[in-house]
Amino acid sequence: MSTPKELRYTEEHEWVKAEGEQVRIGITHFAQSELGDIVFVELPEVGDEVTINEPFGSVESVKTVSELYAPVSGKVVEVNEELNDSPEFVNESPYEKAWMIVVELSDSSELDNLMTAEQYEAMINEN
């Protein structure tokens, strides 16, 4: 199972890629493998505000519906519209094709609270 070293991670299995004052957000390989086949992704609109640790959308699999939790606070500046027609990208390519939203950070210090790849791997290996 891959855990890209350049990303940061949350306990709720979201990944974050810092891109200057913005971050790209998705769910991890571990999360998608636990959920099973993803059939629907619900995401916010461009311009919406997201708040750290609050739901910003959901993914629906053949097994369950799971909420997505914002790893940071800020304004949504981009949404991956391809997931509307191709939710299977979440299973096929969770770190490349299946990014979900790009957020303009309201407080970049929130990134300091996210886990490194090593910390995230240690957490999922405990379970």
N, C-alpha and C positions, 0 to 999 in steps of 0.2 A: 504494500500500500504506500503510495507516494505522499510525502508531506514536504512540499517545496520550502527550502530553508529561508528564502527571501520574504516569505509571507509571515503575517502574525495571525493568531488564532484565538477563538473564544471558547469558553466551556460549553456553549451551545452549538459548537461545531461550524461556526462561520469562519471564513478566512478573510483577511484584509491585506490589500496591496497598496502601500503608500505611493502616491504619484504627485509629489509636491504638496500643494494645499488640498488635494483631493485624494480619496481612497476608492479603490474598486473592491466590491464585496461579493462573496459567493458562499456556497457551502462546501465543506470538505469531502474528500473521497470517502472517508470513514462514514460521514453522515449519509451520503447517497447510497452507500452499500448497506447500511442499516435500514434505510427506508424502502429499498427495493425499487422497482420500475416507477419512475416519475411520470405522471400523466398530465399534470397541470401545475403551473406556477403563477401565483398572484403576486404582483409587485406594485409599488406605489407609482404615482405619476411624477414626471419631471416638475420640479417646483415644490413638491411636498417636503415637509420637514420630518426628519427622523430623530428620535431621542434614544440615547444610549440605554441598552437593556430593555427597550420597549419593542413590541412587535412592529415590523414594517411590511410584512407580507406572509405568504405561506406557500408550501409545496405540498402537493397531493400525490401520493403514490397509490399503488394497488392495495397497499396494506393500511394506510393511515393518512391523516392530514397533520402536518407539523408547521407550527409558526416559525417565522424567521425573526431573529432578534437583532436589532441594530447594535453593532459593536462600537459605534461612535455616534455623536450627534452632529447634525448639519442638514444641509439642503440637498435634495436629490437633483443632480444636474444631468444625469444620463440613466436610461433604463434599457436593458437588453431586450428589445422587442422580439428578437428571434426566438426567445423562449416561449412566446405565445403559440407559435406554430410548431416548435421543436423542443418540447420539454424534455425529451430524451437526451438532449445535450448535457443535462445535469448528471446523468449516469455515464455518458460516454466521455465527457471532457470537463470535469468539475472545475478545473483551474484555468482553462483556456476559453473554450466556447461558451461555458455556462456561467460566466460572471453575471451578476444580477443587477446591481446598481452601482453608480458612481456618486459619491457624496462629497460635497464641498464642506470641509471640516469647520465646525464652529469653535472647537477647542482641540488643537493638535496634541495637547498633553494627554488626552484620553488614549492615544496610541500606546503610551507607556504602560497601561494596565493590561495589554494583550499579551498572550503567551508566545514564546518563540516556538519554532518547530519542535525543538527538543522537549520543551515543557509540555506541548500538546501531545506528542507521542507518548511521553511518560503517563499522562492522564488517561489516554485511551487504552494503554496497555494495563492499567490498574483494574479496569472494568472487566 
